[in-house]
Amino acid sequence: MQTAYSIVDFGATGDGRTSDTAAIQRAIDICAAKGGGVVQLPAGGTYLSGQITLADHVNLHIEGDATLLASLRADDFRDGMLIHATGATNIAITGTGTIEGRGVEFMEGDDRYIYRVRRGVTFRPRLIHLTACTNVTLRDFTIHDSPSWAIHPIGCVDLLIHGVRILNDLKIPNCDGIDPDDCRNVRISDCYIRSGDDCIVIKSTEPHQTLGPCENITVTGCTLTSTSTALKIGTETWQPIRNIIFSGCIIKDSNRGLSIQLRDQGDIENIVFSDMIVGTRLFYESWWGKSEPIHISAVHRTPGTRLGRLRHIRFSNVLSTGEAGVYITGDPGARITDIVLDSVRVEIDKTSKWPGGLHDRRPLEDAEHLYPHRTAGVYIDHARDVTLRDVDVVWGDNRPGYYGPALECHSAPGLRLQGFTGESAHPAATPAQIID
């Protein structure tokens, strides 16, 4: 049985006003020095804290009805995060308590649909930031109102995230849920995430590309809502991202559902999305996305960027409803190959007040990224060997004039249609299929 260390025994007050940073850190350090154990945040307390650092063999346990409350003082975060570890082994954050990020207090409402960073604020802390750690467990706690990325593991190996709730404000940009970055052997399961930015996004960022590829990751059984994308790979793709399975998730009221965005030199390959229910809608124009249930893009971030390959991608058993269709696009010369949609239903109906009829290729530099285009049930350009097998496109009753064909393809050699069905939204004006 692990030895338990209560932070109250090290001087924590838990009154929500007095800083408990030093007491928490002392408990962690002594626990680690004695071989490890459990550092407890007892129930009933609100523990105000700046940055704390986890150490080998320490489980930070936030008991039910306990809150770890982020400080608002920039000086309390020397590295810009609340919970931090580098190179640690066998660490955990557990318990059914809450990490309160106080995100809205770093923001102000410049308009009704998106917060801006409050004037004079020079930082927004990330809540959990783990670099090059091994054997990491995060489970059962709640994150509320993160000011920036909630959980950012970088170069971690053997990472388990289970049963975590992330309840962020839908108007705060950059408050991602979980961002595995150059991580390997990751399992994310049974999480509930509501986020103003991407809920779960797998990426390889440029500053950390020396930590190797992002690979061998499963995401299962999650329920997600995002003002951006619910499940995403990219856009930062500096190292290979491969061997990824997303399965059994429910997505609702999101700007995008399932997305792969290649913008940099790393290859993306061997990706499976299966058994998904996806509900999308349009949001305010500052949010990336145009209600696509499935979005795949391989586009040069800058004109001089070397772009990797995107290949061996599977979508199966997907039921989607939203205001737009599937979007697969690449720059001329982009290497998008072997994409399969199998047993996918795409139901499209206009439901929000926000304008549609736009293709969204953000983020790009020095290039057009939003441009008018009719909405197709499935749109493909500059992609090779795409298979649409048992794919159904269904239009709802509300069909604006920019709704178009069931299928539109340009520069798509090797296209295979095996049981594709769907009519044009406006049969008298547009054919059901446009292929050239």
C-alpha beads as a LAMMPS data file, in Angstrom:
LAMMPS data file: protein, C-alpha beads

436 atoms
435 bonds

1 atom types
1 bond types

-500.0 500.0 xlo xhi
-500.0 500.0 ylo yhi
-500.0 500.0 zlo zhi

Masses

1 110.0

Atoms # bond

1 1 1 0.000 0.000 0.000
2 1 1 1.310 3.433 -0.963
3 1 1 2.194 5.939 1.746
4 1 1 -0.130 8.970 1.829
5 1 1 0.975 12.543 2.471
6 1 1 -1.732 15.132 3.133
7 1 1 -0.765 18.627 2.021
8 1 1 -2.518 19.977 5.137
9 1 1 0.277 18.399 7.202
10 1 1 2.735 20.543 5.238
11 1 1 0.938 23.826 5.898
12 1 1 -1.810 24.045 3.264
13 1 1 -4.836 26.046 4.434
14 1 1 -7.344 25.201 1.698
15 1 1 -9.160 28.506 2.173
16 1 1 -8.959 29.530 -1.511
17 1 1 -7.204 32.820 -0.648
18 1 1 -3.854 31.864 0.860
19 1 1 -1.271 30.434 -1.528
20 1 1 -0.732 26.722 -0.895
21 1 1 1.918 26.320 -3.618
22 1 1 4.830 25.826 -1.214
23 1 1 2.947 23.320 0.939
24 1 1 1.944 21.223 -2.071
25 1 1 5.482 21.246 -3.433
26 1 1 6.980 20.247 -0.070
27 1 1 4.616 17.293 0.136
28 1 1 5.556 16.193 -3.390
29 1 1 9.288 16.531 -2.758
30 1 1 9.250 14.598 0.506
31 1 1 7.003 11.907 -0.961
32 1 1 9.427 11.441 -3.856
33 1 1 12.475 11.476 -1.551
34 1 1 10.981 8.621 0.465
35 1 1 10.381 6.462 -2.609
36 1 1 6.986 7.711 -3.720
37 1 1 3.369 7.495 -2.702
38 1 1 0.187 9.578 -2.756
39 1 1 0.060 13.321 -2.155
40 1 1 -3.484 14.101 -1.061
41 1 1 -5.524 17.266 -1.525
42 1 1 -8.184 16.560 1.139
43 1 1 -11.894 16.889 0.465
44 1 1 -13.582 20.177 1.265
45 1 1 -10.583 22.416 0.628
46 1 1 -9.878 24.924 -2.138
47 1 1 -6.111 25.020 -2.596
48 1 1 -4.824 28.148 -4.332
49 1 1 -1.655 27.350 -6.257
50 1 1 0.856 28.501 -8.776
51 1 1 3.173 26.128 -10.618
52 1 1 3.986 22.799 -8.952
53 1 1 6.315 20.088 -10.229
54 1 1 5.586 16.376 -10.023
55 1 1 8.392 13.926 -9.256
56 1 1 9.047 10.211 -9.801
57 1 1 6.572 7.753 -8.271
58 1 1 4.197 10.463 -7.010
59 1 1 0.420 10.343 -7.413
60 1 1 -1.188 13.753 -6.914
61 1 1 -4.645 12.754 -5.645
62 1 1 -7.406 15.386 -5.656
63 1 1 -10.150 14.034 -3.443
64 1 1 -13.819 14.534 -4.231
65 1 1 -15.030 18.002 -3.218
66 1 1 -11.438 19.279 -3.295
67 1 1 -10.323 21.980 -5.743
68 1 1 -6.877 22.904 -6.993
69 1 1 -7.390 26.587 -7.840
70 1 1 -5.067 28.264 -10.348
71 1 1 -3.512 31.542 -9.276
72 1 1 -4.101 34.619 -11.415
73 1 1 -0.592 36.003 -10.787
74 1 1 1.891 35.625 -13.660
75 1 1 4.771 35.503 -11.149
76 1 1 3.364 32.252 -9.759
77 1 1 4.011 30.400 -13.039
78 1 1 7.699 30.443 -13.871
79 1 1 7.187 28.161 -16.897
80 1 1 3.600 29.082 -17.732
81 1 1 1.817 26.001 -16.438
82 1 1 0.055 24.841 -13.273
83 1 1 1.169 21.195 -12.991
84 1 1 4.527 20.436 -14.556
85 1 1 6.940 17.534 -14.925
86 1 1 9.982 16.843 -17.076
87 1 1 11.579 13.408 -17.436
88 1 1 9.541 11.936 -14.589
89 1 1 8.681 8.238 -14.291
90 1 1 5.565 6.600 -12.842
91 1 1 3.565 9.745 -12.098
92 1 1 -0.162 10.212 -11.774
93 1 1 -2.935 12.722 -11.200
94 1 1 -6.059 11.021 -9.876
95 1 1 -9.182 11.554 -7.804
96 1 1 -12.655 12.925 -8.429
97 1 1 -11.872 16.512 -7.439
98 1 1 -11.503 19.556 -9.672
99 1 1 -8.693 21.576 -11.218
100 1 1 -10.131 25.077 -11.607
101 1 1 -8.340 27.087 -14.311
102 1 1 -10.319 30.350 -14.015
103 1 1 -10.034 30.831 -17.757
104 1 1 -12.703 33.494 -18.118
105 1 1 -10.849 35.689 -15.624
106 1 1 -7.992 35.962 -18.131
107 1 1 -10.371 37.063 -20.885
108 1 1 -12.819 39.764 -21.830
109 1 1 -15.809 39.714 -24.148
110 1 1 -15.062 41.882 -27.174
111 1 1 -18.075 40.413 -28.911
112 1 1 -20.798 37.907 -28.195
113 1 1 -19.230 34.850 -29.777
114 1 1 -15.548 34.748 -28.822
115 1 1 -13.533 36.045 -25.884
116 1 1 -10.374 38.080 -26.371
117 1 1 -7.377 38.001 -24.030
118 1 1 -7.906 40.634 -21.372
119 1 1 -5.932 43.804 -22.011
120 1 1 -2.729 43.813 -19.986
121 1 1 -2.671 40.003 -19.600
122 1 1 0.597 38.630 -20.964
123 1 1 0.096 34.954 -20.212
124 1 1 -2.511 32.238 -19.893
125 1 1 -1.226 29.162 -18.046
126 1 1 -1.614 25.670 -19.399
127 1 1 -2.934 23.414 -16.665
128 1 1 -1.069 20.106 -17.090
129 1 1 2.221 20.142 -19.006
130 1 1 4.326 16.952 -19.038
131 1 1 7.538 16.600 -21.055
132 1 1 9.430 13.351 -21.770
133 1 1 7.690 11.474 -18.950
134 1 1 7.182 7.704 -18.814
135 1 1 4.341 5.649 -17.309
136 1 1 1.846 8.466 -16.761
137 1 1 -1.719 8.049 -15.488
138 1 1 -4.373 10.773 -15.482
139 1 1 -7.806 9.649 -14.375
140 1 1 -11.208 10.592 -12.983
141 1 1 -10.658 14.274 -12.120
142 1 1 -12.410 17.297 -13.638
143 1 1 -10.755 20.264 -15.318
144 1 1 -12.932 23.359 -15.337
145 1 1 -12.410 26.516 -17.394
146 1 1 -8.843 26.100 -18.621
147 1 1 -7.280 29.404 -19.766
148 1 1 -5.244 27.640 -22.480
149 1 1 -4.445 24.010 -23.359
150 1 1 -5.734 21.814 -20.559
151 1 1 -3.538 18.692 -20.906
152 1 1 -0.368 18.865 -23.006
153 1 1 1.873 15.781 -22.856
154 1 1 5.047 16.205 -24.958
155 1 1 7.278 13.294 -25.877
156 1 1 5.671 11.075 -23.240
157 1 1 5.695 7.282 -23.479
158 1 1 3.065 4.978 -21.949
159 1 1 0.339 7.499 -21.186
160 1 1 -3.133 6.595 -19.888
161 1 1 -5.907 9.202 -19.686
162 1 1 -9.203 7.757 -18.490
163 1 1 -12.506 9.139 -17.239
164 1 1 -11.371 12.764 -17.246
165 1 1 -13.914 15.566 -17.611
166 1 1 -12.764 18.798 -19.273
167 1 1 -15.414 21.505 -19.069
168 1 1 -14.047 24.597 -20.775
169 1 1 -15.787 27.748 -21.894
170 1 1 -16.902 27.455 -25.526
171 1 1 -15.952 31.096 -26.201
172 1 1 -12.274 30.871 -25.148
173 1 1 -9.842 30.269 -28.052
174 1 1 -6.847 27.946 -27.580
175 1 1 -8.384 26.109 -24.623
176 1 1 -7.782 22.662 -26.173
177 1 1 -8.713 19.597 -24.190
178 1 1 -5.983 16.945 -24.667
179 1 1 -2.998 17.497 -26.995
180 1 1 -0.611 14.502 -27.229
181 1 1 2.485 15.961 -28.903
182 1 1 5.183 13.560 -30.175
183 1 1 3.878 10.923 -27.737
184 1 1 3.896 7.142 -28.058
185 1 1 1.762 4.319 -26.647
186 1 1 -1.147 6.491 -25.531
187 1 1 -4.646 5.395 -24.429
188 1 1 -7.389 8.005 -24.020
189 1 1 -10.745 6.569 -22.976
190 1 1 -14.174 7.454 -21.604
191 1 1 -13.565 11.195 -21.354
192 1 1 -16.149 13.965 -21.587
193 1 1 -14.749 17.138 -23.133
194 1 1 -16.363 20.481 -23.886
195 1 1 -13.915 22.968 -25.344
196 1 1 -13.760 26.251 -27.239
197 1 1 -10.867 24.810 -29.225
198 1 1 -10.023 21.249 -30.304
199 1 1 -11.152 18.571 -27.848
200 1 1 -8.524 15.915 -28.607
201 1 1 -5.774 16.791 -31.091
202 1 1 -2.713 14.694 -31.908
203 1 1 0.203 16.709 -33.181
204 1 1 3.936 17.108 -33.616
205 1 1 5.025 20.664 -32.888
206 1 1 8.187 22.184 -34.326
207 1 1 9.970 22.983 -31.021
208 1 1 9.643 19.367 -29.828
209 1 1 10.280 17.421 -33.031
210 1 1 13.532 15.992 -31.642
211 1 1 11.399 13.894 -29.263
212 1 1 10.404 11.613 -32.136
213 1 1 7.189 10.547 -33.869
214 1 1 3.662 10.485 -32.505
215 1 1 2.457 6.893 -32.778
216 1 1 0.470 3.995 -31.354
217 1 1 -2.469 5.938 -29.921
218 1 1 -6.066 4.916 -29.227
219 1 1 -8.975 7.219 -28.415
220 1 1 -12.163 5.391 -27.423
221 1 1 -15.561 6.008 -25.860
222 1 1 -15.382 9.799 -25.555
223 1 1 -18.204 12.364 -25.744
224 1 1 -17.121 15.670 -27.250
225 1 1 -18.321 19.200 -28.061
226 1 1 -16.047 21.811 -29.643
227 1 1 -16.309 25.256 -31.177
228 1 1 -13.438 24.036 -33.372
229 1 1 -12.744 20.325 -34.025
230 1 1 -13.731 17.411 -31.821
231 1 1 -11.141 14.807 -32.957
232 1 1 -8.158 16.062 -34.913
233 1 1 -4.694 15.276 -36.194
234 1 1 -2.514 18.335 -36.944
235 1 1 -2.134 21.049 -37.910
236 1 1 1.414 20.874 -36.493
237 1 1 2.910 17.866 -38.299
238 1 1 6.705 18.105 -38.096
239 1 1 7.361 14.438 -37.281
240 1 1 5.463 11.335 -38.486
241 1 1 2.048 10.714 -36.950
242 1 1 0.995 7.113 -37.437
243 1 1 -0.905 4.112 -36.102
244 1 1 -3.841 5.994 -34.585
245 1 1 -7.316 4.592 -33.823
246 1 1 -10.346 6.706 -32.905
247 1 1 -13.416 4.626 -32.109
248 1 1 -16.789 4.646 -30.404
249 1 1 -17.064 8.404 -29.850
250 1 1 -20.072 10.730 -29.885
251 1 1 -19.597 14.280 -31.184
252 1 1 -22.287 16.909 -30.863
253 1 1 -22.677 20.610 -31.701
254 1 1 -19.117 20.947 -33.017
255 1 1 -17.697 23.141 -35.764
256 1 1 -15.870 20.141 -37.219
257 1 1 -16.179 16.488 -36.388
258 1 1 -13.227 14.356 -37.555
259 1 1 -10.244 16.151 -39.052
260 1 1 -6.754 15.522 -40.411
261 1 1 -4.749 18.610 -41.350
262 1 1 -1.260 18.107 -42.786
263 1 1 0.693 21.365 -43.022
264 1 1 4.341 20.403 -42.484
265 1 1 6.994 17.810 -43.371
266 1 1 5.859 14.831 -41.284
267 1 1 3.929 11.929 -42.814
268 1 1 0.457 10.997 -41.541
269 1 1 -0.427 7.354 -42.112
270 1 1 -2.368 4.375 -40.797
271 1 1 -5.302 6.239 -39.246
272 1 1 -8.705 4.674 -38.434
273 1 1 -11.930 6.429 -37.412
274 1 1 -14.739 3.958 -36.695
275 1 1 -18.172 3.722 -35.085
276 1 1 -18.841 7.442 -34.723
277 1 1 -21.937 9.587 -34.326
278 1 1 -21.060 13.106 -35.473
279 1 1 -23.190 16.243 -35.140
280 1 1 -21.817 19.522 -36.513
281 1 1 -23.021 23.100 -36.998
282 1 1 -21.646 26.445 -38.113
283 1 1 -20.222 28.936 -35.621
284 1 1 -18.959 32.500 -35.663
285 1 1 -16.456 33.044 -38.505
286 1 1 -13.365 33.411 -36.284
287 1 1 -13.553 29.715 -35.394
288 1 1 -11.845 27.388 -37.878
289 1 1 -14.159 25.022 -39.693
290 1 1 -17.355 25.038 -41.716
291 1 1 -19.410 22.234 -40.151
292 1 1 -17.612 19.440 -41.992
293 1 1 -18.257 16.037 -40.384
294 1 1 -15.035 14.805 -42.020
295 1 1 -12.215 17.125 -43.093
296 1 1 -8.924 16.041 -44.678
297 1 1 -6.476 18.599 -46.020
298 1 1 -2.833 18.513 -47.092
299 1 1 -1.805 22.079 -47.786
300 1 1 1.566 23.838 -47.588
301 1 1 1.649 26.040 -44.493
302 1 1 3.882 28.468 -46.403
303 1 1 4.869 28.436 -50.086
304 1 1 8.288 27.012 -49.174
305 1 1 7.094 24.308 -46.780
306 1 1 8.050 20.705 -47.527
307 1 1 4.867 18.693 -47.214
308 1 1 4.760 15.097 -46.010
309 1 1 2.529 12.259 -47.217
310 1 1 -1.032 11.550 -46.071
311 1 1 -2.053 7.961 -46.739
312 1 1 -3.869 4.827 -45.541
313 1 1 -6.815 6.582 -43.856
314 1 1 -10.076 4.767 -43.011
315 1 1 -13.500 6.035 -41.918
316 1 1 -16.084 3.341 -41.204
317 1 1 -19.556 3.260 -39.646
318 1 1 -19.988 7.020 -39.317
319 1 1 -23.413 8.642 -38.951
320 1 1 -23.249 12.401 -39.391
321 1 1 -25.654 15.328 -39.387
322 1 1 -24.575 18.899 -40.021
323 1 1 -24.585 21.942 -42.267
324 1 1 -21.866 20.772 -44.673
325 1 1 -20.408 17.642 -46.184
326 1 1 -17.169 15.699 -46.319
327 1 1 -14.195 17.797 -47.492
328 1 1 -10.981 16.247 -48.863
329 1 1 -8.497 18.659 -50.416
330 1 1 -4.840 19.002 -51.249
331 1 1 -2.533 21.426 -52.956
332 1 1 -1.503 20.425 -56.486
333 1 1 1.218 17.846 -55.980
334 1 1 0.104 16.969 -52.450
335 1 1 0.512 13.260 -51.748
336 1 1 -2.935 12.242 -50.487
337 1 1 -3.465 8.552 -51.265
338 1 1 -5.576 5.595 -50.184
339 1 1 -8.535 7.174 -48.384
340 1 1 -11.578 4.959 -47.731
341 1 1 -15.028 5.981 -46.520
342 1 1 -17.030 2.853 -45.754
343 1 1 -20.621 2.838 -44.430
344 1 1 -20.815 6.585 -43.968
345 1 1 -24.069 8.567 -43.938
346 1 1 -23.832 12.311 -44.567
347 1 1 -27.013 14.219 -43.718
348 1 1 -26.913 17.933 -44.529
349 1 1 -29.414 20.564 -43.436
350 1 1 -29.128 24.290 -42.784
351 1 1 -29.794 24.889 -39.072
352 1 1 -27.824 27.939 -37.856
353 1 1 -27.828 31.639 -38.729
354 1 1 -24.162 31.639 -39.810
355 1 1 -23.352 31.857 -43.531
356 1 1 -22.209 28.743 -45.323
357 1 1 -21.028 28.088 -48.853
358 1 1 -17.353 28.494 -47.918
359 1 1 -14.325 26.212 -48.042
360 1 1 -12.023 26.713 -45.054
361 1 1 -8.342 25.861 -45.556
362 1 1 -7.002 27.541 -42.412
363 1 1 -4.318 27.745 -41.176
364 1 1 -2.314 29.036 -44.113
365 1 1 0.177 31.835 -44.517
366 1 1 0.356 34.029 -47.625
367 1 1 -2.580 32.276 -49.261
368 1 1 -6.329 32.434 -49.591
369 1 1 -7.822 30.349 -46.810
370 1 1 -11.564 31.082 -46.976
371 1 1 -13.244 31.154 -50.328
372 1 1 -16.816 30.826 -51.623
373 1 1 -17.755 27.441 -53.018
374 1 1 -20.929 25.416 -53.263
375 1 1 -21.366 22.739 -50.611
376 1 1 -21.206 19.151 -51.856
377 1 1 -22.152 16.032 -49.953
378 1 1 -18.610 14.796 -50.597
379 1 1 -15.986 17.122 -52.113
380 1 1 -12.598 15.795 -53.287
381 1 1 -9.723 17.533 -55.045
382 1 1 -6.077 16.541 -55.574
383 1 1 -6.366 13.162 -53.877
384 1 1 -5.546 9.763 -55.355
385 1 1 -7.188 6.367 -54.832
386 1 1 -10.200 7.481 -52.795
387 1 1 -12.870 4.815 -52.237
388 1 1 -16.462 5.672 -51.345
389 1 1 -18.140 2.426 -50.316
390 1 1 -21.758 2.420 -49.133
391 1 1 -21.728 6.191 -48.686
392 1 1 -25.131 7.922 -48.564
393 1 1 -25.717 11.670 -48.967
394 1 1 -29.083 12.933 -47.720
395 1 1 -30.273 16.556 -47.829
396 1 1 -32.665 18.002 -45.269
397 1 1 -35.632 20.265 -45.933
398 1 1 -33.735 23.548 -45.584
399 1 1 -31.540 23.768 -48.703
400 1 1 -29.942 27.162 -49.413
401 1 1 -28.859 27.937 -52.955
402 1 1 -25.208 27.132 -52.270
403 1 1 -26.048 23.490 -51.517
404 1 1 -24.987 21.531 -54.587
405 1 1 -24.176 18.020 -55.821
406 1 1 -23.951 14.870 -53.779
407 1 1 -20.418 14.344 -55.113
408 1 1 -17.891 16.773 -56.600
409 1 1 -14.401 15.584 -57.588
410 1 1 -11.493 17.287 -59.320
411 1 1 -8.080 15.734 -59.973
412 1 1 -8.991 12.510 -58.160
413 1 1 -7.401 9.656 -60.142
414 1 1 -8.280 6.181 -58.965
415 1 1 -11.664 7.245 -57.541
416 1 1 -13.794 4.189 -56.742
417 1 1 -17.542 4.385 -56.155
418 1 1 -18.968 1.231 -54.611
419 1 1 -22.547 1.807 -53.515
420 1 1 -22.463 5.617 -53.426
421 1 1 -25.974 7.140 -53.321
422 1 1 -27.252 10.695 -53.219
423 1 1 -28.985 13.307 -55.313
424 1 1 -28.227 16.957 -55.840
425 1 1 -29.662 19.373 -53.306
426 1 1 -31.265 21.186 -56.269
427 1 1 -31.692 18.603 -59.059
428 1 1 -32.972 21.141 -61.575
429 1 1 -29.856 23.299 -61.208
430 1 1 -26.998 20.907 -60.438
431 1 1 -26.287 17.285 -61.389
432 1 1 -25.961 14.688 -58.653
433 1 1 -22.274 14.086 -59.466
434 1 1 -19.573 16.333 -60.900
435 1 1 -16.363 14.458 -61.673
436 1 1 -13.523 15.820 -63.781

Bonds

1 1 1 2
2 1 2 3
3 1 3 4
4 1 4 5
5 1 5 6
6 1 6 7
7 1 7 8
8 1 8 9
9 1 9 10
10 1 10 11
11 1 11 12
12 1 12 13
13 1 13 14
14 1 14 15
15 1 15 16
16 1 16 17
17 1 17 18
18 1 18 19
19 1 19 20
20 1 20 21
21 1 21 22
22 1 22 23
23 1 23 24
24 1 24 25
25 1 25 26
26 1 26 27
27 1 27 28
28 1 28 29
29 1 29 30
30 1 30 31
31 1 31 32
32 1 32 33
33 1 33 34
34 1 34 35
35 1 35 36
36 1 36 37
37 1 37 38
38 1 38 39
39 1 39 40
40 1 40 41
41 1 41 42
42 1 42 43
43 1 43 44
44 1 44 45
45 1 45 46
46 1 46 47
47 1 47 48
48 1 48 49
49 1 49 50
50 1 50 51
51 1 51 52
52 1 52 53
53 1 53 54
54 1 54 55
55 1 55 56
56 1 56 57
57 1 57 58
58 1 58 59
59 1 59 60
60 1 60 61
61 1 61 62
62 1 62 63
63 1 63 64
64 1 64 65
65 1 65 66
66 1 66 67
67 1 67 68
68 1 68 69
69 1 69 70
70 1 70 71
71 1 71 72
72 1 72 73
73 1 73 74
74 1 74 75
75 1 75 76
76 1 76 77
77 1 77 78
78 1 78 79
79 1 79 80
80 1 80 81
81 1 81 82
82 1 82 83
83 1 83 84
84 1 84 85
85 1 85 86
86 1 86 87
87 1 87 88
88 1 88 89
89 1 89 90
90 1 90 91
91 1 91 92
92 1 92 93
93 1 93 94
94 1 94 95
95 1 95 96
96 1 96 97
97 1 97 98
98 1 98 99
99 1 99 100
100 1 100 101
101 1 101 102
102 1 102 103
103 1 103 104
104 1 104 105
105 1 105 106
106 1 106 107
107 1 107 108
108 1 108 109
109 1 109 110
110 1 110 111
111 1 111 112
112 1 112 113
113 1 113 114
114 1 114 115
115 1 115 116
116 1 116 117
117 1 117 118
118 1 118 119
119 1 119 120
120 1 120 121
121 1 121 122
122 1 122 123
123 1 123 124
124 1 124 125
125 1 125 126
126 1 126 127
127 1 127 128
128 1 128 129
129 1 129 130
130 1 130 131
131 1 131 132
132 1 132 133
133 1 133 134
134 1 134 135
135 1 135 136
136 1 136 137
137 1 137 138
138 1 138 139
139 1 139 140
140 1 140 141
141 1 141 142
142 1 142 143
143 1 143 144
144 1 144 145
145 1 145 146
146 1 146 147
147 1 147 148
148 1 148 149
149 1 149 150
150 1 150 151
151 1 151 152
152 1 152 153
153 1 153 154
154 1 154 155
155 1 155 156
156 1 156 157
157 1 157 158
158 1 158 159
159 1 159 160
160 1 160 161
161 1 161 162
162 1 162 163
163 1 163 164
164 1 164 165
165 1 165 166
166 1 166 167
167 1 167 168
168 1 168 169
169 1 169 170
170 1 170 171
171 1 171 172
172 1 172 173
173 1 173 174
174 1 174 175
175 1 175 176
176 1 176 177
177 1 177 178
178 1 178 179
179 1 179 180
180 1 180 181
181 1 181 182
182 1 182 183
183 1 183 184
184 1 184 185
185 1 185 186
186 1 186 187
187 1 187 188
188 1 188 189
189 1 189 190
190 1 190 191
191 1 191 192
192 1 192 193
193 1 193 194
194 1 194 195
195 1 195 196
196 1 196 197
197 1 197 198
198 1 198 199
199 1 199 200
200 1 200 201
201 1 201 202
202 1 202 203
203 1 203 204
204 1 204 205
205 1 205 206
206 1 206 207
207 1 207 208
208 1 208 209
209 1 209 210
210 1 210 211
211 1 211 212
212 1 212 213
213 1 213 214
214 1 214 215
215 1 215 216
216 1 216 217
217 1 217 218
218 1 218 219
219 1 219 220
220 1 220 221
221 1 221 222
222 1 222 223
223 1 223 224
224 1 224 225
225 1 225 226
226 1 226 227
227 1 227 228
228 1 228 229
229 1 229 230
230 1 230 231
231 1 231 232
232 1 232 233
233 1 233 234
234 1 234 235
235 1 235 236
236 1 236 237
237 1 237 238
238 1 238 239
239 1 239 240
240 1 240 241
241 1 241 242
242 1 242 243
243 1 243 244
244 1 244 245
245 1 245 246
246 1 246 247
247 1 247 248
248 1 248 249
249 1 249 250
250 1 250 251
251 1 251 252
252 1 252 253
253 1 253 254
254 1 254 255
255 1 255 256
256 1 256 257
257 1 257 258
258 1 258 259
259 1 259 260
260 1 260 261
261 1 261 262
262 1 262 263
263 1 263 264
264 1 264 265
265 1 265 266
266 1 266 267
267 1 267 268
268 1 268 269
269 1 269 270
270 1 270 271
271 1 271 272
272 1 272 273
273 1 273 274
274 1 274 275
275 1 275 276
276 1 276 277
277 1 277 278
278 1 278 279
279 1 279 280
280 1 280 281
281 1 281 282
282 1 282 283
283 1 283 284
284 1 284 285
285 1 285 286
286 1 286 287
287 1 287 288
288 1 288 289
289 1 289 290
290 1 290 291
291 1 291 292
292 1 292 293
293 1 293 294
294 1 294 295
295 1 295 296
296 1 296 297
297 1 297 298
298 1 298 299
299 1 299 300
300 1 300 301
301 1 301 302
302 1 302 303
303 1 303 304
304 1 304 305
305 1 305 306
306 1 306 307
307 1 307 308
308 1 308 309
309 1 309 310
310 1 310 311
311 1 311 312
312 1 312 313
313 1 313 314
314 1 314 315
315 1 315 316
316 1 316 317
317 1 317 318
318 1 318 319
319 1 319 320
320 1 320 321
321 1 321 322
322 1 322 323
323 1 323 324
324 1 324 325
325 1 325 326
326 1 326 327
327 1 327 328
328 1 328 329
329 1 329 330
330 1 330 331
331 1 331 332
332 1 332 333
333 1 333 334
334 1 334 335
335 1 335 336
336 1 336 337
337 1 337 338
338 1 338 339
339 1 339 340
340 1 340 341
341 1 341 342
342 1 342 343
343 1 343 344
344 1 344 345
345 1 345 346
346 1 346 347
347 1 347 348
348 1 348 349
349 1 349 350
350 1 350 351
351 1 351 352
352 1 352 353
353 1 353 354
354 1 354 355
355 1 355 356
356 1 356 357
357 1 357 358
358 1 358 359
359 1 359 360
360 1 360 361
361 1 361 362
362 1 362 363
363 1 363 364
364 1 364 365
365 1 365 366
366 1 366 367
367 1 367 368
368 1 368 369
369 1 369 370
370 1 370 371
371 1 371 372
372 1 372 373
373 1 373 374
374 1 374 375
375 1 375 376
376 1 376 377
377 1 377 378
378 1 378 379
379 1 379 380
380 1 380 381
381 1 381 382
382 1 382 383
383 1 383 384
384 1 384 385
385 1 385 386
386 1 386 387
387 1 387 388
388 1 388 389
389 1 389 390
390 1 390 391
391 1 391 392
392 1 392 393
393 1 393 394
394 1 394 395
395 1 395 396
396 1 396 397
397 1 397 398
398 1 398 399
399 1 399 400
400 1 400 401
401 1 401 402
402 1 402 403
403 1 403 404
404 1 404 405
405 1 405 406
406 1 406 407
407 1 407 408
408 1 408 409
409 1 409 410
410 1 410 411
411 1 411 412
412 1 412 413
413 1 413 414
414 1 414 415
415 1 415 416
416 1 416 417
417 1 417 418
418 1 418 419
419 1 419 420
420 1 420 421
421 1 421 422
422 1 422 423
423 1 423 424
424 1 424 425
425 1 425 426
426 1 426 427
427 1 427 428
428 1 428 429
429 1 429 430
430 1 430 431
431 1 431 432
432 1 432 433
433 1 433 434
434 1 434 435
435 1 435 436
